[in-house]
């Protein structure tokens, strides 16, 4: 019995020591710090082993499957995928018959970009395409868009307006026939009609007048080809009625001045509306006269 009590004393003393130690406030933070030091030492040891390792053999890697090519310039993932094209087939043989009227161009170039109609010189608000032999050709959509106007104009021929993104509209005039209607959605390269003639520019013969407008302002189509709609910036052209920069351009005319071709289009629309209103008023007057005559006839009887 005495021996068993003696053997239990060391165990009891050891347990009491751990209990006393556990009651100390600093014991647990010390244990945590010690564990963190061990983890940090292990991480540093592993990193040191990787730095000492030799270069990795990449000879078996297939470069074509790589998401990046360090040899080529980077290409943006987001952006416009469609750019403006000439409104005719590449093999149609068309050429630029009359250039856009550019205020920064030379006097000779500005004179060549004027359209003479009704004793007035008009600044060409777009470019005119034609063929050397004067024959007709298919007119194509320069970019995907929505048809917001497709009508016959007495002055400009058949006209189509396509609406695109970023406030850009393309205009196609002097069409012989229309292949689209207002509200249609057309893809780039779709046929809009065939090149024809117009009263406004009889000297051009069979041609198509093509414009690019940014927020209602005409820009030079030659400056926007192969660019997306988002890259087009509006450039203010000279206002209607400004004096001709080249005096010889207005020689022999009663009215010496220039106007924008867009103004001519607006005038044609206003004239057409005025003519319709005149016909309507005349019809109403005729009906009133007829009713008055019938009434007079009844009274006389």
LOZA-869892 format. One record per atom (N, C-alpha, C, O): x, y, z. Coordinates in steps of 0.001 Angstrom, whole numbers, padded with zeros to 6 digits, always signed. Layout:
XYZ...
END
This chain:
+000836-001200+000000+000000+000000+000000+000873+001253+000000+000632+002192-000759+001885+001251+000859+002784+002403+000920+003520+002614-000362+003769+003749-000767+003878+001510-001019+004597+001650-002308+003733+002285-003368+004215+003101-004153+002455+001925-003404+001560+002492-004427+001398+003991-004231+001360+004742-005206+001299+004446-002955+001181+005878-002699+002427+006617-003123+002360+007733-003640+003561+005990-002901+004799+006648-003316+004894+006770-004831+005373+007778-005350+004422+005705-005561+004487+005757-007015+003536+006813-007589+003815+007347-008662+002456+007127-006934+001480+008089-007461+001911+009532-007258+001383+010434-007909+002843+009755-006381+003254+011131-006122+003841+011832-007345+003467+012978-007593+004748+011213-008135+005315+011913-009295+004251+012304-010327+004300+013395-010895+003300+011414-010561+002245+011690-011557+001384+012846-011108+001054+013729-011899+001019+012843-009841+000192+013930-009309+000940+015258-009377+000367+016292-009720+002213+015212-009050+003001+016438-009114+003105+016959-010548+003007+018161-010796+003313+015995-011517+003429+016394-012918+002130+017006-013413+002168+018027-014100+000976+016419-013088-000325+016935-013513-000585+018305-012924-001106+019199-013591-000215+018455-011675-000450+019758-011035+000408+020850-011666-000011+022004-011757+001589+020485-012093+002444+021467-012765+001834+021941-014085+001834+023139-014366+001311+021011-014904+000678+021386-016190-000575+022218-015959-000852+023149-016715-001323+021890-014931-002510+022674-014622-002142+024092-014224-002784+025053-014646-001106+024214-013412-000667+025543-013031-000149+026329-014237-000372+027532-014372+000556+025592-015111+001101+026244-016298-000013+026711-017238+000089+027777-017846-001060+025920-017352-002178+026265-018233-002929+027476-017745-003583+028169-018525-002838+027733-016457-003545+028884-015914-002811+030198-016218-003391+031274-016065-001590+030125-016630-000831+031327-016956-001420+031993-018213-001759+031284-019161-001548+033283-018252-002141+034013-019383-001249+034002-020614-001747+034084-021737+000023+033905-020425+000928+034003-021562+001153+032689-022278+001800+032669-023326+000636+031584-021742+000961+030284-022321+000381+030099-023725+001065+029615-024627-000887+030489-023900-001524+030261-025206-000939+031154-026316-000671+030653-027408-000736+032442-026076-000046+033240-027112+001320+032704-027458+001748+032759-028611+002016+032178-026440+003341+031622-026712+003250+030409-027618+004063+030224-028524+002227+029572-027352+002053+028385-028208+001729+028792-029639+002276+028221-030582+000843+029778-029814+000484+030233-031154+001688+030800-031896+001901+030496-033069+002468+031620-031213+003648+032199-031842+004653+031142-032253+005275+031228-033312+004800+030147-031400+005718+029072-031731+005266+028295-032952+006082+027931-033798+003949+028037-033050+003417+027318-034203+003578+028145-035477+003928+027604-036526+003324+029459-035392+003482+030332-036560+004933+030373-037017+005206+030403-038217+005857+030375-036077+007274+030382-036441+007650+029124-037188+008428+029171-038140+007099+027991-036762+007374+026723-037456+006830+026752-038897+007501+026302-039825+005601+027288-039074+005018+027353-040421+005834+028271-041319+006095+027928-042472+006242+029436-040809+007032+030373-041596+008369+029773-042004+008825+029956-043133+008987+029062-041083+010264+028427-041399+010108+027388-042492+010981+027247-043347+008979+026644-042469+008731+025631-043498+008527+026270-044864+009029+025757-045864+007793+027391-044924+007553+028079-046193+008848+028616-046786+009101+028454-047980+009664+029252-045960+010937+029775-046448+011841+028668-046946+012561+028847-047927+011810+027553-046296+012646+026419-046723+012206+025898-048082+013041+025543-048914+010862+025848-048314+010344+025354-049596+010671+026331-050731+011024+025901-051829+010557+027652-050476+010893+028639-051503+012366+028598-051867+012723+028730-053037+013205+028419-050889+014628+028312-051164+014957+027124-052022+015876+027177-052839+014205+026038-051846+014437+024854-052664+014041+025072-054112+014691+024557-055022+012947+025853-054337+012507+026097-055714+013462+027017-056465+013702+026830-057658+014018+028034-055748+014958+028949-056410+016228+028246-056839+016840+028605-057844+016619+027247-056076+017835+026515-056413+017625+025499-057511+018583+024937-058040+016348+025258-057859+016074+024256-058892+016503+024784-060250+016553+026001-060435+016810+023936-061191+017256+024319-062525+016110+024807-063380+014953+024624-063001+016390+025436-064546+015338+025939-065432+014489+024803-065983+014963+023699-066249+013196+025132-066142+012257+024118-066620+012400+023932-068127+012594+024912-068846+012312+022720-068611+012414+022406-070036+011047+022628-070684+010095+021899-070403+010954+023647-071559+009695+023969-072225+009696+023548-073687+008853+024001-074462+010612+022706-074064+010729+022322-075476+009518+021550-075951+009219+021541-077145+008805+020894-075024+007654+020092-075444+006352+020839-075431+005310+020254-075726+006371+022122-075095+005136+022889-075020+004712+023313-076422+005539+023765-077213+003416+023165-076732+002890+023551-078039+002530+025026-078009+001574+025419-077340+003305+025864-078745+003090+027304-078711+001755+027692-079328+001190+028719-078952+001228+026899-080269-000023+027246-080924-001202+027200-079968-002222+027844-080214-001079+026450-078885-002169+026333-077926-002094+027413-076867-002972+027483-076006-001089+028245-076901-000924+029276-075900-001946+030388-076112-002273+030714-077253-002461+030983-075010-003435+032064-075114-002783+033374-075527-003493+034296-075927-001479+033495-075448-000761+034716-075799+000374+034378-076751+000985+033312-076669+000634+035283-077630+001752+035146-078565+002654+036345-078359+002287+037467-078709+003817+036124-077802+004710+037236-077479+005365+037841-078709+005950+038921-078630+005274+037157-079848+005927+037662-081050+005058+038674-081799+005585+039567-082463+003713+038540-081696+002807+039416-082416+002284+040508-081500+002289+040374-080277+001825+041610-082127+001236+042689-081358-000099+042235-080779-000811+041429-081378-000424+042766-079608-001660+042386-078957-002846+042944-079724-002781+044043-080274-003937+042173-079756-005155+042571-080445-006245+042726-079409-006451+041807-078617-006963+043854-079373-008012+044037-078376-009126+043029-078562-009552+042753-079684-009595+042480-077447-010661+041488-077503-011987+042154-077819-012771+041631-078612-012251+043323-077196-013494+044040-077421-013278+045120-078470-012192+045694-078560-014307+045398-079264-014203+046443-080271-015144+046152-081423-015773+045095-081473-015237+047099-082354-016113+046917-083493-015489+045923-084460-014300+046002-084771-016294+045000-084923-015791+043983-085833-016056+044337-087286-015568+043648-088181-016828+045411-087548-017196+045774-088910-016710+047178-089214-016828+048083-088388-016160+047348-090411-015660+048655-090830-016340+049045-092141-016859+048190-092859-016332+050334-092443-017008+050836-093637-016306+050364-094913-015078+050338-094996-017122+049991-095903-016621+049565-097200-017235+050419-098307-018230+051111-098089-016637+050365-099485-017169+051067-100646-018546+050496-100981-018718+049278-100947-019529+051333-101304-020894+050846-101550-021080+050187-102918-022058+050458-103616-020155+049339-103287-020239+048602-104549-019330+047383-104451-018426+047343-103616-019566+046406-105291-018745+045207-105295-017316+045545-105718-017093+046457-106514-016356+044802-105178-014950+045085-105474-014629+044924-106955-013747+045602-107481-015342+044030-107621-015059+043790-109038-016011+044559-109954-016136+044230-111134-016687+045585-109416-017654+046328-110222-016990+047341-111146-017608+047793-112110-015741+047705-110865-015029+048649-111720-015434+050099-111535-015264+050904-112450-015969+050453-110364-016387+051837-110133-015186+052697-109767-014159+052190-109316-015327+053996-109965-014292+054942-109577-014976+056173-108986-016175+056377-109176-014207+056989-108269-014746+058210-107669-014835+059277-108753-013818+059792-109216-016052+059601-109149-016264+060565-110215-016185+062003-109705-015655+062880-110386-016716+062241-108499-016663+063578-107903-016353+063440-106423-016963+062634-105719-015397+064236-105960-014937+064144-104585-015837+064925-103618-016693+065710-104026-015615+064684-102349-016263+065417-101261-015710+066845-101212-014510+067051-101393-016580+067828-100968-016130+069215-100883-015466+069423-099527-016135+069430-098494-014152+069593-099539-013359+069749-098318-012883+071191-098217-012241+071706-099133-013203+071847-097091-012798+073246-096912-011287+073398-096814-010758+074490-097024-010582+072302-096492-009125+072363-096381-008428+072016-097693-007200+072055-097765-009192+071677-098729-008599+071285-100009-008154+072530-100782-008448+073664-100404-007444+072277-101863-006990+073377-102709-008168+073966-103481-009239+073366-103566-007943+075146-104038-008997+075815-104800-009446+074965-105977-010639+074881-106271-008500+074343-106644-008827+073498-107799-009665+072291-107368-010621+071921-108049-009303+071683-106241-010056+070529-105755-011453+070931-105297-012408+070185-105510-011585+072090-104676-012894+072559-104250-013797+072837-105446-014987+072523-105430-013214+073430-106479-013994+073716-107675-014492+072425-108318-015619+072365-108809-013652+071398-108312-014040+070116-108904-015107+069406-108088-015776+068506-108595-015275+069799-106826-016247+069149-105936-017551+069919-105840-018328+069695-104912-017810+070826-106786-019061+071569-106814-020025+070952-107825-019611+070481-108884-021311+070959-107486-022369+070461-108375-023227+071650-108787-023727+072387-107937-023393+071831-110077-024161+072974-110585-025582+072529-110901-025817+071636-111715-026521+073188-110224-027938+072889-110480-028762+074153-110267-028570+074876-109290-029669+074405-111180-030619+075513-111063-029898+076832-110803-030293+077614-109938-028850+077058-111556-028089+078307-111503-027395+078537-110158-027119+079678-109788-027115+077457-109433-026445+077552-108135-025409+076445-108020-025634+075319-108463-024271+076776-107421-023250+075769-107155-023471+075193-105751-023636+075926-104776-023469+073862-105681-023663+073166-104413-022398+072395-104042-021776+071750-104886-022033+072474-102773-020893+071693-102280-021286+070219-102221-022320+069865-101654-020462+069373-102806-020763+067947-102785-020586+067398-101364-019473+067372-100838-021677+066966-100757-021654+066506-099361-021223+065058-099229-021196+064523-098120-020884+064413-100338-020415+063023-100307-019460+062797-101459-018763+063718-101888-019427+061574-101960-018644+061268-103154-019542+060523-104129-020446+059793-103722-019286+060711-105419-020083+060078-106465-019265+058968-107124-018114+059167-107512-019888+057795-107241-019251+056649-107890-019921+056390-109232-021140+056493-109363-019099+056049-110234-019607+055725-111561-018655+054733-112221-017592+054426-111681-019045+054237-113388-018198+053335-114170-017728+054066-115419-018399+054967-115923-016573+053662-115903-015985+054312-117073-016905+054227-118286-016980+055168-119076-017605+053104-118438-018462+052931-119608-019853+053522-119396-020694+053451-120292-020107+054105-118222-021394+054737-117964-022531+053779-117673-023686+054202-117609-022239+052504-117497-023297+051524-117239-023666+051499-115756-022956+052043-114911-024777+050863-115470-025250+050790-114089-024524+049674-113339-023862+048833-113948-024653+049675-112018-024027+048654-111165-024830+048546-109878-025601+049440-109530-024636+047434-109178-025349+047208-107921-024767+048094-106823-023550+048185-106663-025642+048737-106080-025239+049558-104940-025399+048723-103675-026473+048183-103410-024326+048621-102897-024295+047772-101713-024300+048611-100437-023897+049774-100438-024766+047996-099352-024713+048644-098039-023271+048701-097564-022591+047676-097508-022802+049891-097223-021417+050061-096783-021182+049474-095402-020044+049180-095038-022245+049302-094632-022155+048732-093292-023542+048261-092880-024550+048779-093359-023587+047284-091998-024853+046781-091487-025625+047904-090806-025048+048700-090066-026926+047967-091057-027732+049020-090452-029213+048802-090696-029628+047782-091245-029998+049780-090277-031450+049751-090423-031881+050818-091421-031402+051951-091377-032789+050449-092319-033290+051389-093317-034282+052331-092630-035356+051911-092200-033908+053606-092535-034791+054603-091921-035460+055475-092986-036358+056261-092684-035013+055327-094232-035640+056064-095322-035392+055319-096621-034257+054954-096930-036452+055096-097379-036351+054474-098703-037493+055031-099536-038635+054587-099417-037178+056002-100379-038240+056711-101088-037733+057219-102431-036529+057252-102687-038671+057611-103277-038336+058203-104566-038400+059719-104437-039395+060269-103966-037340+060384-104856-037248+061842-104775-037162+062388-106193-036362+061912-106999-037987+063390-106498-038013+063930-107855-036694+064571-108247-036342+064594-109426-035964+065090-107273-034711+065786-107565-033502+064870-107472-032605+064934-108313-033476+064008-106440-032288+063195-106147-032405+061752-106613-031470+060975-106420-033505+061375-107211-033704+059980-107600-034159+059157-106403-034592+059720-105397-034069+057858-106494-034408+057013-105353-033340+057166-104272-032145+057185-104566-033782+057273-103029-032893+057587-101905-033068+056539-100804-034185+056121-100498-031939+056121-100212-031942+055200-099078-031049+055782-097989-029929+056217-098257-031559+055785-096750-030771+056178-095586-030656+054971-094656-031662+054360-094295-029418+054629-094268-029184+053541-093320-028677+054121-092003-027758+054940-091981-029281+053688-090925-028875+054148-089591-027942+053120-088965-028221+051922-088978-026819+053609-088409-025827+052755-087768-025626+053210-086316-026361+054063-085819-024641+052641-085656-024377+052993-084257-023671+054337-084169-023163+054854-085164-023647+054895-082963-022884+056110-082649-023306+057321-083470-022470+058159-083806-024597+057424-083798-025096+058595-084504-024653+058693-085948-024634+059792-086503-024295+057583-086578-023807+057581-087961-024915+057114-088901-025602+056130-088627-025078+057827-090005-026054+057488-091042-025350+057507-092393-024592+058433-092684-025594+056493-093222-025079+056502-094591-026232+056785-095546-027353+056321-095341-025938+057556-096597-026950+058017-097544-026568+057536-098939-025410+057635-099345-027555+057014-099670-027355+056516-101029-028413+057187-101914-029611+056979-101723-027966+057982-102871-028887+058727-103728-028629+058399-105189-027613+057798-105539-029563+058803-106030-029504+058591-107480-029608+057103-107834-028962+056630-108769-030426+056382-107079-030638+054968-107361-031713+054807-108427-032710+055529-108428-031507+053863-109329-032468+053615-110403-033667+052819-109884-034793+053029-110335-033431+051919-108950-034505+051100-108383-034125+050732-106957-032945+050667-106614-035133+050492-106134-034900+050156-104736-035129+048673-104488-036062+048076-105027-034268+048089-103666-034393+046686-103282-034755+046532-101810-034902+045411-101323-034902+047653-101091-035201+047612-099658-036363+048550-099368-036743+049370-100203-036925+048411-098158-038020+049271-097720-037715+049791-096326-036894+049222-095607-038375+050864-095951-038164+051456-094639-038471+050442-093533-039501+049768-093561-037562+050348-092566-037715+049401-091469-036921+048120-091648-036772+047350-090699-036401+047872-092866-035619+046662-093113-034280+046718-092384-033701+047789-092205-033803+045558-091971-032453+045416-091419-031583+044802-092516-031885+043715-093010-030518+045483-092896-029655+045006-093972-028259+044732-093424-027801+045394-092491-027610+043771-094004-026235+043433-093649-025269+044111-094604-025640+044492-095714-024037+044255-094166-023014+044860-095021-022885+044058-096312-022749+042835-096279-022929+044749-097442-022826+044084-098737-024158+043722-099360-024193+043294-100513-025279+043883-098619-026598+043616-099200-026910+044644-100284-026501+045802-100195-027633+044211-101297-027982+045092-102408-029103+046043-101998-030145+045609-101506-028884+047340-102203-029898+048348-101905-030659+048764-103156-031814+049181-103075-030021+048653-104298-030621+049039-105567-029550+049102-106636-028465+048544-106473-029853+049780-107729-028898+049929-108822-028641+051412-109060-029514+052251-108835-027429+051724-109517-027062+053107-109799-027905+053638-110950-028189+052925-111912-028300+054905-110831-029130+055515-111863-028747+056972-112073-027595+057353-111864-029701+057774-112480-029466+059189-112740-030350+060034-111828-031295+059536-111217-030022+061320-111749-030820+062236-110936-030932+063577-111639-030073+063944-112440-031982+064294-111337-032171+065625-111895-031174+066608-111300-030767+067567-111956-030784+066366-110058-029890+067281-109367-028504+067329-110017-027893+068394-110103-028010+066170-110474-026664+066115-111044-026705+065356-112366-026252+064215-112459-027252+066006-113379-027376+065358-114681-026019+065140-115340-025857+064209-116129-025040+065990-115025-023715+065850-115638-023030+064549-115223-022158+064059-115941-023406+063987-114087-022754+062769-113603-023205+061531-114349-022529+060504-114287-024325+061594-115053-024830+060425-115754-025275+059354-114771-025827+059662-113714-025035+058096-115121-025383+056987-114227-024353+056912-113102-023165+056714-113357-024802+057067-111875-023883+057097-110751-024663+056829-109458-025888+056710-109477-023951+056739-108353-024563+056716-107025-023866+057773-106177-022638+057857-106141-024670+058567-105504-024126+059565-104584-024128+058947-103184-025170+058511-102695-022951+058914-102542-022789+058251-101247-022316+059258-100208-021346+059983-100427-023012+059297-099072-022644+060186-097973-022507+059410-096668-023129+058365-096475-021678+059948-095781-021570+059475-094403-021809+060681-093505-021099+061682-093595-022813+060581-092637-023155+061685-091749-022982+061261-090290-023416+060186-089876-022342+062128-089538-022131+061907-088103-022919+062962-087351-022591+064147-087413-023961+062539-086639-024823+063473-085900-025340+064575-086815-025411+065738-086419-025702+064202-088047-026284+065141-088988-025299+065940-089800-025708+066709-090671-024010+065787-089547-022981+066528-090278-022257+065602-091254-021820+064515-090875-022132+066031-092503-021471+065210-093517-019963+065184-093286-019351+066218-093021-019370+063998-093388-017922+063840-093301-017439+063177-094584-018221+062554-095301-016170+063311-094864-015605+062758-096091-015578+061222-095999-014877+060674-095149-016326+060528-096856-016321+059064-096798-014941+058446-096981-014660+057382-096429-014081+059103-097751-012739+058551-097968-011925+058528-096683-010943+057792-096584-012327+059334-095689-011610+059362-094413-012094+058292-093438-011443+058052-092421-013215+057648-093726-013794+056707-092763-013783+055265-093256-014109+054354-092495-013418+055045-094504-013364+053674-094998-012367+052854-094178-011318+053351-093767-012718+051599-093953-011911+050664-093159-011824+051079-091685-010889+050697-090982-012796+051857-091231-012892+052236-089829-014277+051882-089307-015238+051875-090076-014402+051589-088016-015728+051328-087438-016490+052623-087217-015922+053713-087283-017777+052491-086955-018607+053681-086752-018157+054478-085539-018267+055704-085532-017653+053802-084514-017252+054485-083284-016033+055383-083483-015775+056259-082658-015276+055179-084572-014061+055967-084802-014322+057242-085578-013417+058059-085745-015557+057429-086061-015861+058587-086897-016115+059796-086020-016869+059727-085049-015487+060893-086366-015682+062158-085673-016294+063160-086638-015862+063294-087784-017314+063865-086146-017989+064842-086990-017087+066018-087290-016387+066512-086406-017100+066470-088535-016326+067651-088952-017279+068641-089602-017984+068309-090555-017292+069850-089081-018217+070851-089588-017797+071328-090962-016657+071747-091159-018713+071267-091909-018439+071764-093246-018866+073231-093335-019494+073735-092404-018547+073922-094415-018947+075315-094553-020459+075419-094605-021128+074528-095128-020998+076496-094069-022437+076704-094039-022947+077065-095433-022207+077574-096274-024228+076786-095649-024846+077108-096929-024822+078604-097163-025063+079392-096249-024531+078988-098390-024555+080395-098742-023219+081079-098615-023116+082256-098961-022182+080406-098134-020860+081017-098069-020362+081337-099481-020713+080655-100443-019546+082373-099587-019012+082756-100900-018103+081666-101437-017403+081002-100673-018110+081484-102734-017244+080495-103358-015800+080930-103204-015464+082082-103478-014937+080012-102765-013538+080371-102560-012834+080656-103872-011883+081436-103923-013307+080017-104936-012710+080245-106248-013673+081094-107077-014715+080584-107487-013371+082364-107341-014306+083217-108074-014682+082658-109435-015805+082860-109897-013755+081953-110087-014054+081443-111425-015119+080373-111396-015730+080072-112421-015351+079786-110213-016349+078730-110125-017756+079261-110300-018658+078503-110656-017967+080549-110059-019308+081113-110157-019473+082055-111342-020484+082751-111439-018514+082088-112229-018613+082975-113373-019769+082546-114271-019958+081361-114544-020528+083525-114719-021631+083236-115624-022900+082835-114912-023875+082473-115570-022928+082883-113606-024131+082529-112866-024763+083789-112318-024068+084738-111955-026088+083796-112260-026796+084935-111706-026664+084977-110192-026555+086054-109606-026672+083793-109547-026551+083738-108099-025176+083196-107760-024893+082019-107986-024315+084056-107214-022953+083662-106925-022851+083201-105482-022806+084023-104567-022813+081901-105275-022734+081349-103931-022806+079840-103997-023061+079269-105057-022584+079203-102881-022666+077745-102813-023587+077356-101680-023768+078105-100721-024160+076193-101800-024970+075610-100749-024597+074140-100624-024045+073544-101550-024903+073571-099479-024627+072166-099278-025639+071322-100039-026790+071723-100211-025207+070162-100488-026123+069260-101178-027216+068770-100239-028312+068425-100681-026920+068740-098949-027933+068383-097962-029043+069432-097941-030209+069103-097721-028680+070698-098169-029684+071756-098243-030573+071563-099465-031777+071816-099419-029964+071113-100553-030757+070863-101753-031758+069746-101510-032897+069804-101975-031328+068737-100785-032233+067631-100456-033392+068126-099597-034544+067747-099813-033076+068976-098619-034122+069513-097750-035091+070387-098545-036302+070341-098328-034549+071180-099464-035406+072010-100293-036340+071156-101146-037511+071490-101331-035805+070050-101660-036628+069165-102484-037764+068572-101662-038894+068460-102139-037458+068194-100423-038499+067654-099565-039553+068709-099240-040750+068420-099233-039091+069950-098968-040035+071030-098672-040900+071349-099887-042097+071603-099758-040279+071333-101075-041042+071600-102298-042094+070525-102527-043216+070815-102942-041713+069263-102248-042668+068164-102427-043841+068297-101454-044994+068068-101819-043527+068672-100207-044603+068868-099231-045490+070036-099639-046713+069978-099515-044846+071114-100134-045617+072274-100565-046515+071940-101745-047650+072410-101832-045985+071113-102661-046791+070714-103815-047988+069882-103383-049090+070060-103901-047776+068979-102442-048877+068153-101937-049927+069009-101244-051128+068807-101420-049446+069984-100442-050388+070865-099767-051158+071725-100768-052348+071986-100590-050453+072168-101841-051114+072958-102873-052187+072156-103589-053280+072657-103854-051862+070888-103906-052846+070033-104557-054053+069816-103653-055196+069814-104110-053781+069633-102362-054868+069414-101415-055754+070641-101302-056979+070522-101269-055136+071843-101242-055918+073072-101162-056722+073307-102439-057874+073740-102395-056085+073009-103585-056785+073183-104853-057972+072234-104955-059036+072601-105455-057772+070996-104468-058853+070024-104494-060004+070473-103590-061174+070326-103943-059662+071017-102435-060706+071506-101534-061467+072673-102149-062689+072758-102027-060729+073584-102819-061385+074721-103472-062316+074257-104588-063413+074790-104754-061868+073259-105351-062713+072738-106429-063977+072104-105876-065064+072256-106434-063815+071380-104754-064988+070753-104149-065961+071809-103631-067176+071662-103762-065414+072879-103039-066279+073946-102559-067017+074631-103704-068204+074938-103592-066295+074869-104820-066942+075481-105981-068041+074590-106529-069113+075066-106903-067767+073285-106575-068758+072346-107079-070004+072355-106203-071128+072350-106705-069792+072368-104877-070934+072403-103966-071724+073695-104117-072952+073686-104044-071017+074817-104330-071681+076104-104497-072506+076134-105776-073618+076661-105800-071944+075556-106846-072673+075503-108117-073940+074666-107995-074992+075023-108526-073819+073542-107283-074996+072700-107080-076061+073443-106289-077252+073342-106582-075620+074189-105284-076567+074951-104467-077242+076045-105284-078443+076274-105147-076457+076731-106148-077035+077789-106988-078036+077222-107960-079061+077843-108242-077743+076039-108477-078654+075395-109438-079980+075070-108778-081036+075272-109376-079936+074566-107543-081162+074222-106805-081985+075483-106536-083211+075471-106647-081285+076584-106175-081991+077819-105863-082702+078378-107107-083823+078882-107022-082030+078279-108257-082607+078797-109481-083828+078006-109899-084769+078554-110473-083811+076699-109605-084962+075872-109944-086141+076171-109029-087202+075564-109171
END
